[in-house]
């Protein structure tokens, strides 16, 4: 059962409250986007209708396949609609002529630049806001400043949330243009001078190099895609490469580990499977507390759109 909460985003959690024990909890409350910054208006028939600031976007959503829409008239008010291209090709946005090329939304102290991307993304994943708030809480509660590694860091929401809370961050993403986008978000958020290293590199290769150098971290964030490529043609396949990367997080944080956050949008990897992978990678349940669960976005009509899963390891 989901609790009704006033915020936009909620998640169900499977919390490991003690070694080997999993208890199912209702939706957990979290501070998220204000309604004038983000709203999920409706979803269904393989698409979702969202408002990012004043602009309404209609775009594909595999999680909404086979579901019925509830507010059909609202879809006609979309300012932009994304139409997928043929296999192997980018799609296209059809938008109102007065819609800007770029605009921003806010979450607490963060200012995030949005634009209509060639594969239907806009630069922010709203379901991650609950994790940004969780990160800020973990960093604020740490007994000393946290050194954090953010892998597959995209446009920097988690990086900026951590930096705003006082962490020293290494931000790693394979795409140089995406790293540049994250740096613009840092400037917009008045975090240009924050202690953030910006790295355009393959995540697995960077971690291997850090281990050889003897560099360590207090915390790691991972948000890996199902498939991807590094800047030098390195191939990433989540099913093949995630176990080794998680295993490397053990020695990378040995003796100082505060938390590890893993999020995933690959359907074959549910919360239980990823939770077991995390536990195996980090030495069993006695080494720390693990919680795993589903992320979901709550619509303005109180429906919940599945939006991936999370796993969190925290020191006990």
C-alpha positions in Angstrom: 0.0 0.0 0.0 1.3 3.5 -0.9 0.8 6.4 1.5 -0.6 9.5 -0.1 1.9 12.3 0.3 1.9 15.9 -0.9 5.1 15.6 -2.9 5.5 14.6 -6.5 7.8 11.6 -6.0 7.6 8.7 -3.7 9.3 5.3 -3.6 8.6 1.9 -2.1 11.5 0.5 0.0 12.7 -2.9 0.9 14.7 -2.0 4.0 17.3 -4.5 5.4 16.9 -3.5 9.0 19.2 -6.3 10.3 21.5 -8.9 8.8 19.6 -11.1 6.4 16.2 -9.6 7.2 14.1 -7.8 4.7 11.0 -5.8 5.8 8.6 -4.2 3.3 7.8 -0.6 4.1 5.2 1.8 2.7 6.1 4.8 0.6 8.7 7.0 2.2 8.2 10.7 2.3 10.9 13.0 0.8 11.3 16.7 -0.2 11.2 16.8 -4.0 10.4 19.2 -6.8 7.9 22.0 -6.1 4.8 21.7 -8.4 5.8 24.8 -10.4 9.2 23.1 -11.2 8.1 19.6 -12.1 4.8 17.6 -12.4 3.8 14.3 -13.9 0.5 15.1 -15.4 -0.6 11.8 -16.9 0.8 8.6 -18.4 -0.4 5.7 -20.5 -0.3 4.1 -23.9 3.5 4.0 -23.8 4.0 7.7 -23.1 4.1 10.3 -20.3 3.0 13.9 -20.1 5.1 16.1 -17.8 5.5 19.7 -17.0 9.1 20.9 -16.5 8.6 24.5 -15.3 6.0 26.1 -17.6 6.6 23.7 -20.5 4.6 20.5 -21.0 6.4 17.6 -22.8 4.9 14.4 -24.3 7.5 11.7 -24.7 7.8 7.9 -24.8 7.8 5.8 -21.6 8.2 2.0 -21.8 6.9 1.7 -18.2 3.6 3.1 -19.4 3.0 0.5 -22.1 -0.4 -1.2 -21.7 -1.7 1.4 -19.2 -4.6 3.7 -19.8 -4.5 7.4 -19.7 -6.7 9.3 -17.2 -6.6 12.9 -18.5 -6.9 12.6 -22.3 -7.7 16.4 -22.9 -4.4 17.4 -21.2 -2.3 15.8 -23.9 -3.5 18.3 -26.5 -1.9 21.0 -24.4 1.7 19.6 -24.8 4.2 22.2 -25.9 6.6 19.6 -27.4 6.1 16.0 -28.5 9.0 13.5 -29.1 8.6 11.1 -32.0 11.1 8.2 -32.1 13.1 7.6 -35.2 13.6 4.5 -37.2 15.7 1.8 -35.6 19.2 3.1 -35.0 18.3 6.7 -35.7 17.5 9.6 -33.4 13.9 10.8 -33.3 12.7 14.4 -33.4 10.8 16.8 -31.3 7.8 18.7 -32.6 7.5 21.9 -30.5 5.7 25.2 -30.3 7.7 28.0 -32.0 7.8 30.1 -28.8 9.4 27.3 -26.7 13.0 28.2 -25.8 16.0 26.1 -26.7 17.0 25.9 -23.1 15.4 26.6 -19.8 15.9 25.7 -16.1 14.2 24.0 -13.2 15.1 24.2 -9.5 15.4 21.7 -6.7 16.4 23.3 -3.4 19.7 25.0 -4.1 20.2 23.3 -7.4 19.5 24.9 -10.8 19.4 22.4 -13.7 19.5 23.4 -17.4 17.1 21.5 -19.6 16.9 21.1 -23.4 15.1 18.8 -25.8 17.7 16.0 -26.5 17.9 13.8 -29.6 16.8 10.6 -27.9 13.9 12.1 -25.9 15.8 13.0 -22.7 15.8 16.6 -21.3 18.7 16.5 -18.9 17.1 15.5 -15.6 15.5 12.3 -14.3 12.9 13.5 -11.7 12.8 10.3 -9.8 16.4 10.9 -8.7 15.3 13.9 -6.5 14.7 11.6 -3.5 18.2 10.3 -3.8 19.6 13.8 -4.0 17.9 14.6 -0.7 19.1 11.3 0.8 22.7 12.1 -0.3 22.5 15.5 1.3 21.4 13.9 4.6 24.1 11.3 4.6 26.8 13.8 3.9 25.5 16.2 6.6 25.5 13.4 9.1 29.0 12.2 8.4 31.6 12.8 11.2 34.1 14.3 8.7 34.0 15.7 5.1 33.0 13.0 2.5 35.1 12.3 -0.6 32.7 10.9 -3.1 33.0 9.3 -6.6 30.0 9.7 -8.9 30.1 7.2 -11.8 27.9 7.6 -14.9 27.2 11.0 -13.5 25.2 12.4 -16.4 24.2 16.1 -16.0 25.3 16.3 -12.4 22.2 16.3 -10.2 23.8 13.9 -7.7 27.2 15.6 -8.0 25.7 19.0 -7.2 23.5 17.7 -4.3 26.6 16.2 -2.7 28.7 19.3 -3.3 26.1 21.6 -1.9 26.0 19.4 1.2 29.8 19.8 1.7 31.3 16.8 -0.1 34.4 16.7 -2.3 33.3 15.1 -5.5 34.8 13.4 -8.5 32.3 13.5 -11.4 32.9 10.8 -14.1 30.9 10.5 -17.3 31.9 9.1 -20.7 30.4 11.9 -22.8 32.4 15.1 -22.9 29.3 17.2 -23.9 27.4 15.8 -20.9 30.3 16.7 -18.5 30.2 20.2 -20.0 26.4 20.3 -19.4 27.0 19.3 -15.7 29.6 22.1 -15.3 27.0 24.6 -16.6 24.6 23.3 -14.0 27.2 23.8 -11.4 27.6 27.5 -12.5 23.8 28.0 -12.5 23.7 26.5 -8.9 26.5 28.8 -7.7 28.8 25.8 -7.3 31.4 26.6 -9.9 34.0 27.0 -7.1 32.9 23.8 -5.3 35.6 21.0 -4.9 34.4 19.0 -8.0 36.8 17.3 -10.4 35.2 16.9 -13.8 36.3 13.7 -15.7 35.3 12.5 -19.2 36.3 8.9 -19.0 35.0 5.3 -19.1 33.7 4.5 -15.6 35.3 1.1 -15.3 38.6 2.2 -16.7 38.7 5.2 -14.3 38.0 2.9 -11.3 40.8 0.5 -12.3 43.2 3.4 -12.6 42.2 4.8 -9.2 42.8 1.4 -7.5 46.3 1.2 -9.1 47.1 4.7 -7.8 45.9 3.8 -4.3 43.2 6.5 -4.4 40.2 5.8 -2.1 36.7 7.3 -1.4 34.2 7.5 1.4 31.3 7.0 -0.9 30.4 6.0 -4.5 27.3 6.7 -6.6 26.5 4.5 -9.7 23.7 5.1 -12.2 24.8 2.8 -15.1 22.9 2.4 -18.4 22.0 -0.9 -19.8 24.4 -0.4 -22.7 26.9 2.4 -23.4 30.3 3.4 -24.9 33.3 5.1 -23.4 35.1 8.1 -25.1 37.5 5.7 -26.7 35.0 3.1 -27.9 34.9 1.1 -24.6 31.8 -1.1 -24.5 29.6 -1.1 -21.4 27.0 -3.9 -20.9 25.4 -3.8 -17.5 24.7 -7.5 -17.2 28.4 -8.3 -18.0 30.3 -5.5 -16.4 28.3 -4.3 -13.3 29.3 -7.2 -11.0 33.0 -6.4 -11.5 32.5 -2.7 -11.0 30.5 -3.2 -7.8 33.2 -5.6 -6.6 35.8 -2.9 -7.2 33.9 -0.5 -5.0 34.9 -2.7 -2.1 38.6 -2.0 -2.2 38.0 1.5 -3.5 36.2 2.4 -0.2 38.0 -0.1 2.2 38.4 1.2 5.7 36.5 4.4 5.2 33.2 3.5 3.5 30.2 5.7 4.5 27.7 4.8 1.8 27.2 3.5 -1.8 24.2 4.3 -3.9 23.3 2.3 -7.0 20.3 3.1 -9.3 19.2 1.2 -12.3 16.6 1.4 -15.1 17.3 -2.0 -16.7 14.1 -4.1 -16.4 15.9 -7.5 -15.9 17.6 -6.1 -12.7 15.0 -5.7 -10.0 15.7 -4.4 -6.5 16.1 -7.8 -5.0 18.7 -8.9 -7.6 20.7 -5.7 -7.3 20.5 -5.9 -3.5 22.0 -9.3 -3.5 24.7 -8.2 -5.9 25.6 -5.3 -3.6 25.7 -7.6 -0.5 28.0 -10.1 -2.3 30.3 -7.3 -3.6 30.7 -5.6 -0.2 31.3 -8.6 2.0 27.9 -9.8 3.3 25.2 -8.3 5.5 27.4 -7.9 8.5 29.5 -5.2 6.8 26.7 -2.6 6.7 23.0 -2.0 6.2 21.5 -2.5 2.7 18.1 -1.2 1.5 16.7 -1.8 -1.9 13.5 -0.7 -3.5 11.6 0.7 -6.4 11.5 4.4 -7.5 8.2 5.8 -8.8 6.9 9.1 -9.8 3.5 10.2 -8.4 1.2 11.9 -10.9 -1.1 14.8 -10.2 -4.0 12.3 -10.2 -2.2 10.1 -7.5 -1.1 7.3 -9.8 2.5 6.0 -9.6 4.7 5.5 -12.6 7.5 2.9 -12.0 10.9 4.6 -12.7 13.7 2.2 -11.9 15.2 0.8 -8.7 17.7 1.8 -6.1 20.1 0.0 -3.7 21.8 1.8 -0.8 24.6 0.5 1.4 25.2 2.5 4.6 27.7 2.0 7.3 26.3 0.7 10.6 
